Amino acid sequence: MKEQSLGEFEELVLLMVAALHDEAYGVTILENLESKLGKKVNISAIHVALKRLEKKGFVTSRFGGITNDRGGRRKKFYVITAVGKKALDAHYQVRTSIYQEIPNISFN
């Protein structure tokens, strides 16, 4: 099977799914990303990324219970898979190895 690629925004969403563990759903991912990034994120972009990540096998989803405060709609929760964690680990290693190659530059 061909190894799946991971885009920058997908990586951020996947990182947040992993960080939130069993409490990751669209709105919590959105709020936490906006907090970390310091800018607005579109909820539709989150949902598109989650669908792509699930199709690639990086996350799985399940529905929570029906609640009155959501008008009878259920939350869709996401969790990272072993394949998703492996992809994050690979990205981390590449980024870290490149970062460590940056010479000690002084901008004074």
C-alpha positions, 0 to 999 in steps of 0.5 A: 500500500502506498504511504499517504501524504499529510498536508500542513493543515491536515497535520495541524488537525491530526495533531489536535485530534491526538492532543484532545484524544477521546474528546476531539470533535469539530468544535473542540478542534476548531477552538483549540486550533484557533487558540494555538494559532492565534487566528480564525479557522473555518469549521468547514476546513476542519470537517474537510480535513477530518474526512480526508484524514479518515479516508487515509486511515489516520483517524477513526470516528464514532458518534456520541449520544443525542443531546437536547442542547444540540437539537437532537444532533449527535457529536462525531468524535475522532481518535488518531489511529496507529497509522496516523501516529506513525505519520505524525512521528515521521513528520516530526522527525523530518522537521526536527532533522531539518531544523537541526541543520540550521546554522547558528545565525546571529541577526545582531 
